């Protein structure tokens, strides 16, 4: 950790950022973070690390990426957890999630894309057009994926402004779909070998699988503690840990999350919580929440509840399943990678009964009193699947509140009123 403030403007200028616009962004994020996070009582002491990470969100980590590149390594950016970070790490690359969690330069985006495009797509295009995301500008390659029609067409436009490679994700999970996905993994390996100048071996792939699995195991430990009442950590803090997992240094992140997990397990043993026992417990499901999108969690917890689990890509979908570590050949390990990633229950798949099953199982395991189904406006797959989620939840006896929103703050008052009414019903 740095002892004195560092001026990163020369580095940002070298990356080609619009410094004035970027300064505006960096002035806004600390205010959002302070209002959502630093006002919390009884936070685990280990969350101080994540406060530091957020204070250096476009600083120290970007310098680490640039130092990695100066030493001959590559940086690979992505917007989705279907891009296997194990392969990137095995080839000496660093995998980073890219900016897609706030409104920026929407006026420019809407000159080339429909106004009713989902907020996540408009966000990452806005960050690129405005040149305010150092992760994107530092990426040697952006790996996209065909999880929705909006994304796959947006990648065509993004590809005119940055190096982009797209993997095709099948829409079903039949044996033939797994075989196709496995062939896409082979294509991705070939592309990444070309970009990195390195060869995938059994040794480097096994090591990368173990490293990334260890990161997920740490997140599993942290989140398992949330089943306790009182909950030992807020939902916002748990969400932040997963968000940071997408771009932080893997071994360092794993170490720091395990420290938080140690603290949470001690809190559970001592019956100590971040909120009082009996606080209404909420499970959140739906579309991803990228930094700095803490809006729904913040509303729920300031209304007097605690979020105890997330069935999200920035939640259980990311860390709940591991890549098998019992394979000994490159082909066998890539089979395991393909199997693990195709087993994620995203709304892009049809049919997708596993997601509703996951939601009900988690609601029971974490003793949720109710479920908040959160979807970004114009995200067709999740909006349509909301009806299936609601039906399954109600059949299992869980009340559901459906929230359609975007990244703006304009509807916070309305959403707060709806959430407060929902929590009153739960009580």
C-alpha positions in Angstrom: 0.0 0.0 0.0 1.3 3.4 -0.9 2.1 5.8 2.0 1.5 9.0 0.0 -0.8 10.0 -2.8 0.6 9.2 -6.2 -0.2 11.3 -9.3 -1.2 8.8 -11.9 -2.1 11.4 -14.6 1.0 10.7 -16.7 0.1 7.0 -16.8 -3.5 7.8 -17.7 -2.3 10.3 -20.4 -0.1 7.6 -21.8 -3.1 5.3 -22.0 -5.0 7.9 -24.0 -7.6 8.7 -21.4 -9.6 12.0 -21.6 -8.1 13.4 -18.5 -10.8 16.0 -17.8 -13.6 13.5 -18.2 -11.7 10.9 -16.2 -11.1 13.3 -13.3 -14.9 13.9 -13.2 -15.5 10.2 -13.0 -12.9 9.7 -10.2 -14.5 12.6 -8.3 -17.9 10.9 -8.4 -17.0 7.3 -7.4 -15.6 8.1 -3.9 -18.8 10.0 -3.1 -20.9 7.1 -4.1 -18.7 4.7 -2.2 -18.6 6.7 0.9 -22.4 7.1 1.0 -22.9 3.4 0.4 -20.1 1.8 2.4 -18.3 4.1 4.8 -21.6 4.9 6.6 -22.0 1.3 7.7 -21.6 0.2 11.3 -20.0 -3.0 12.5 -18.1 -3.7 9.3 -15.5 -6.5 9.4 -12.0 -5.0 9.9 -10.8 -7.0 6.9 -13.0 -4.8 4.6 -10.3 -2.1 5.0 -8.5 -3.8 2.2 -11.4 -3.3 -0.1 -11.7 0.3 0.9 -8.0 0.7 -0.2 -8.7 -1.1 -3.4 -11.5 1.2 -4.2 -9.4 4.2 -3.3 -6.9 3.0 -5.9 -9.4 1.7 -8.4 -7.8 3.4 -11.4 -4.4 3.9 -9.9 -2.3 1.2 -8.3 -3.9 -1.7 -10.1 -3.5 -0.1 -13.4 0.1 0.5 -12.6 0.5 -3.2 -11.8 -1.1 -4.0 -15.2 1.3 -1.7 -17.0 4.3 -3.1 -15.1 3.1 -6.6 -16.2 3.0 -5.5 -19.8 6.4 -3.9 -19.6 7.8 -7.2 -18.4 6.3 -8.9 -21.5 2.9 -10.0 -20.2 -0.5 -9.3 -21.7 -3.7 -7.9 -20.2 -7.0 -9.5 -21.4 -10.2 -7.6 -20.7 -13.8 -9.0 -20.6 -17.3 -8.2 -19.6 -18.6 -11.6 -18.7 -17.7 -14.6 -16.5 -17.9 -16.9 -19.5 -14.4 -15.9 -20.5 -12.2 -18.5 -18.7 -9.6 -16.7 -16.7 -7.8 -19.9 -16.0 -6.6 -20.0 -19.7 -5.6 -16.4 -19.6 -3.5 -16.9 -16.5 -2.0 -20.1 -17.8 -0.6 -18.1 -20.8 0.9 -15.5 -18.6 -1.9 -13.0 -19.0 -3.8 -11.0 -16.5 -7.6 -11.2 -16.7 -9.5 -8.0 -15.8 -13.2 -7.1 -15.8 -14.0 -3.9 -17.7 -15.9 -0.8 -16.8 -19.7 -1.3 -17.2 -21.5 -0.2 -14.0 -22.3 3.5 -14.5 -23.8 5.9 -16.9 -21.2 7.7 -19.0 -21.3 9.5 -22.3 -24.8 8.1 -23.1 -25.4 11.0 -25.5 -22.5 9.7 -27.6 -23.6 6.1 -27.3 -27.1 6.9 -28.5 -25.7 8.3 -31.7 -24.7 4.8 -32.7 -27.0 2.5 -30.6 -30.7 2.5 -29.8 -31.7 4.4 -26.7 -33.4 1.4 -25.3 -30.3 -0.7 -25.3 -29.6 -2.2 -21.9 -27.6 -0.1 -19.4 -24.7 -2.5 -19.2 -24.0 -2.4 -22.9 -24.5 1.4 -23.1 -22.2 1.7 -20.1 -19.2 -0.1 -21.6 -19.7 1.6 -24.9 -19.9 5.0 -23.1 -16.7 4.3 -21.2 -14.9 3.5 -24.5 -16.3 6.5 -26.4 -15.4 8.8 -23.6 -12.0 7.2 -23.0 -12.4 7.0 -19.2 -11.8 3.3 -18.5 -8.1 2.6 -18.0 -8.8 -1.1 -17.8 -10.2 -1.1 -21.3 -7.5 1.2 -22.7 -4.8 -1.0 -21.1 -6.2 -4.3 -22.5 -4.2 -6.0 -25.3 -7.3 -7.9 -26.2 -11.0 -7.7 -25.2 -12.7 -11.1 -25.3 -16.4 -10.8 -25.8 -19.1 -13.5 -25.7 -22.5 -14.0 -27.4 -24.6 -14.0 -24.2 -27.2 -11.8 -25.8 -28.0 -10.2 -29.2 -27.3 -6.7 -27.9 -23.8 -7.7 -26.7 -22.8 -9.5 -29.9 -23.8 -6.6 -32.1 -22.1 -4.1 -29.7 -18.9 -6.1 -30.0 -18.9 -5.4 -33.7 -18.9 -1.6 -33.0 -16.4 -2.0 -30.1 -14.2 -4.0 -32.5 -13.8 -0.8 -34.7 -12.2 0.9 -31.7 -10.3 -1.8 -29.9 -8.9 -5.3 -30.5 -11.9 -7.6 -29.8 -12.2 -11.4 -30.1 -15.6 -13.0 -29.6 -16.3 -16.6 -28.4 -19.7 -18.0 -29.3 -21.6 -19.4 -26.4 -24.3 -22.1 -27.3 -27.9 -21.4 -26.3 -28.6 -24.8 -24.9 -26.8 -27.4 -22.8 -27.2 -30.6 -24.7 -24.2 -32.9 -25.4 -23.8 -31.3 -28.9 -23.7 -27.9 -27.3 -21.0 -28.9 -24.9 -18.9 -30.3 -27.9 -19.4 -27.0 -29.7 -18.4 -25.0 -26.6 -15.3 -27.1 -26.2 -14.3 -26.3 -29.8 -14.8 -22.6 -29.0 -12.4 -23.0 -26.0 -9.8 -24.5 -28.5 -10.3 -21.4 -30.7 -9.8 -19.1 -27.8 -6.7 -20.9 -26.7 -5.2 -20.5 -30.2 -6.0 -16.8 -30.2 -4.6 -16.2 -26.7 -1.4 -18.2 -27.6 -1.1 -15.9 -30.6 -1.6 -12.7 -28.5 0.7 -13.8 -25.6 3.3 -15.6 -27.6 3.2 -18.5 -25.2 2.1 -22.1 -25.4 -0.5 -23.7 -23.2 1.0 -26.6 -21.2 -0.4 -29.1 -18.7 1.9 -27.5 -16.0 0.9 -23.9 -16.5 -2.8 -24.7 -17.0 -3.0 -26.9 -13.8 -1.3 -24.1 -11.8 -3.8 -21.5 -13.1 -6.8 -23.7 -12.4 -5.6 -24.2 -8.8 -5.0 -20.5 -8.4 -8.5 -19.5 -9.6 -10.2 -22.3 -7.7 -8.5 -21.1 -4.6 -9.9 -17.6 -5.2 -13.4 -19.1 -5.5 -12.9 -21.3 -2.4 -12.1 -18.1 -0.5 -15.3 -16.5 -1.7 -17.2 -19.6 -0.8 -15.9 -19.4 2.7 -16.8 -15.7 3.0 -20.3 -16.3 1.7 -21.0 -19.5 3.7 -20.8 -17.4 6.9 -23.8 -15.3 5.6 -26.2 -18.1 6.4 -25.9 -17.3 10.1 -28.3 -15.1 11.9 -27.2 -12.5 12.8 -25.5 -12.1 9.4 -21.8 -11.3 10.1 -21.3 -9.1 7.0 -23.6 -6.8 5.0 -24.7 -7.8 1.5 -23.0 -4.7 0.2 -19.6 -5.7 1.5 -20.0 -9.3 0.2 -21.0 -7.9 -3.2 -18.0 -5.7 -3.2 -15.7 -8.7 -2.7 -17.0 -10.4 -5.7 -16.8 -7.3 -7.8 -13.2 -6.8 -6.9 -12.5 -10.5 -7.7 -12.8 -9.6 -11.4 -9.7 -7.4 -11.6 -7.6 -7.7 -8.4 -4.3 -9.7 -8.2 -5.4 -13.3 -7.7 -3.1 -14.6 -4.9 -3.3 -11.3 -3.0 -7.1 -11.2 -3.3 -7.4 -14.8 -2.2 -5.3 -14.1 0.9 -7.3 -11.0 1.9 -10.7 -12.7 1.4 -9.6 -15.7 3.5 -8.7 -13.1 6.2 -12.2 -11.7 6.1 -13.6 -15.2 6.1 -11.6 -16.0 9.3 -13.1 -12.9 10.9 -16.6 -13.8 9.8 -16.3 -17.3 11.1 -15.2 -15.9 14.5 -18.1 -13.6 14.4 -20.5 -16.4 13.8 -19.0 -18.4 16.6 -19.5 -15.4 18.9 -23.0 -14.8 17.6 -21.9 -11.3 16.5 -23.5 -9.7 13.5 -23.2 -6.7 11.2 -26.9 -6.3 11.8 -29.1 -7.5 14.7 -30.5 -11.0 14.9 -33.9 -11.1 13.3 -33.2 -8.5 10.6 -35.3 -9.3 7.5 -33.2 -11.4 5.2 -33.3 -10.9 1.4 -31.8 -12.9 -1.5 -31.1 -10.8 -4.7 -31.2 -12.4 -8.1 -30.9 -11.2 -11.7 -28.5 -9.3 -13.8 -24.9 -8.5 -13.0 -23.8 -5.5 -10.8 -20.5 -4.1 -11.9 -18.6 -1.4 -9.9 -20.0 1.1 -9.0 -23.4 -0.3 -9.2 -24.4 -0.8 -5.5 -27.8 0.8 -5.8 -30.2 -2.0 -5.1 -28.2 -3.5 -2.2 -27.8 0.0 -0.7 -31.6 0.7 -0.9 -32.4 -2.7 0.6 -30.0 -2.4 3.5 -30.7 1.2 4.3 -34.4 0.2 4.5 -33.5 -2.1 7.4 -32.9 -5.5 5.8 -29.7 -7.5 5.0 -28.9 -9.1 1.7 -27.7 -12.6 2.6 -27.0 -14.1 -0.9 -26.8 -13.1 -4.6 -27.8 -15.4 -7.4 -25.9 -13.1 -9.8 -22.9 -13.3 -12.1 -21.4 -10.9 -9.5 -22.4 -13.5 -6.9 -22.9 -17.2 -6.6 -22.7 -17.9 -10.4 -19.1 -16.7 -10.3 -17.7 -18.7 -7.3 -20.0 -21.6 -6.5 -18.5 -24.1 -8.9 -14.9 -25.1 -9.4 -13.0 -26.5 -12.4 -12.1 -30.1 -11.7 -8.5 -30.5 -10.6 -8.1 -34.2 -11.3 -7.2 -34.0 -15.0 -3.6 -34.5 -16.1 -3.5 -33.5 -19.8 -4.2 -30.2 -21.5 -7.2 -31.7 -23.3 -8.6 -33.2 -20.1 -8.1 -29.8 -18.3 -9.8 -27.9 -21.2 -12.7 -30.4 -21.0 -13.0 -29.6 -17.3 -12.9 -25.8 -18.1 -15.6 -26.2 -20.7 -17.8 -28.3 -18.4 -17.5 -25.8 -15.5 -18.3 -22.7 -17.5 -21.3 -24.3 -19.5 -22.7 -25.3 -16.1 -23.4 -21.6 -15.2 -27.1 -20.9 -15.2 -27.4 -17.7 -17.1 -30.7 -16.5 -18.6 -29.0 -16.7 -22.0 -29.8 -20.4 -22.0 -33.0 -22.0 -23.1 -34.5 -23.8 -21.3 -32.9 -22.7 -18.0 -34.6 -24.5 -15.1 -31.4 -24.7 -13.1 -31.5 -21.0 -12.3 -34.9 -21.2 -10.6 -33.7 -24.3 -8.7 -30.6 -22.4 -7.6 -32.7 -19.5 -6.4 -35.0 -21.6 -4.3 -32.1 -23.7 -2.9 -30.2 -20.5 -1.9 -33.3 -18.9 -0.4 -33.7 -21.9 1.9 -30.0 -22.3 2.7 -29.6 -18.7 3.6 -33.0 -18.5 5.4 -34.2 -15.6 3.2 -37.5 -14.0 4.1 -38.0 -12.7 0.6 -36.4 -12.4 -2.9 -35.7 -9.3 -4.9 -35.5 -10.0 -8.6 -33.4 -7.2 -10.1 -33.2 -6.7 -13.9 -31.6 -3.9 -16.0 -34.2 -2.3 -18.2 -34.1 -3.6 -21.8 -32.3 -6.8 -20.7 -34.7 -9.1 -22.5 -33.5 -12.5 -21.3 -33.7 -11.6 -17.6 -36.8 -9.6 -17.9 -38.6 -12.5 -19.6 -37.2 -15.0 -17.1 -38.5 -12.9 -14.2 -42.0 -14.5 -14.6 -40.5 -18.0 -14.3 -38.5 -16.9 -11.2 -41.5 -15.3 -9.6 -43.7 -18.4 -10.2 -41.0 -20.8 -8.8 -40.4 -18.6 -5.7 -44.1 -18.2 -4.9 -44.7 -21.9 -5.3 -41.9 -22.4 -2.7 -43.5 -19.8 -0.4 -41.1 -16.9 -0.9 -42.5 -13.4 -1.6 -40.9 -11.7 -4.6 -40.3 -8.0 -5.4 -39.4 -7.4 -9.0 -37.2 -4.3 -9.8 -36.5 -3.1 -13.3 -34.1 -0.2 -13.2 -30.9 1.2 -14.8 -27.8 2.9 -13.4 -29.3 6.3 -12.8 -30.2 7.7 -9.4 -33.5 9.2 -10.6 -35.7 6.3 -9.3 -34.1 5.9 -5.9 -37.0 7.5 -4.1 -39.6 5.3 -5.8 -37.5 2.1 -5.4 -37.0 2.9 -1.7 -40.7 3.2 -1.2 -41.4 -0.1 -2.9 -38.6 -1.9 -1.0 -39.8 -0.5 2.4 -43.3 -1.7 1.6 -41.9 -5.1 0.7 -40.0 -5.4 3.9 -43.1 -4.4 5.9 -44.9 -7.3 4.3 -42.0 -9.6 5.2 -42.2 -8.5 8.9 
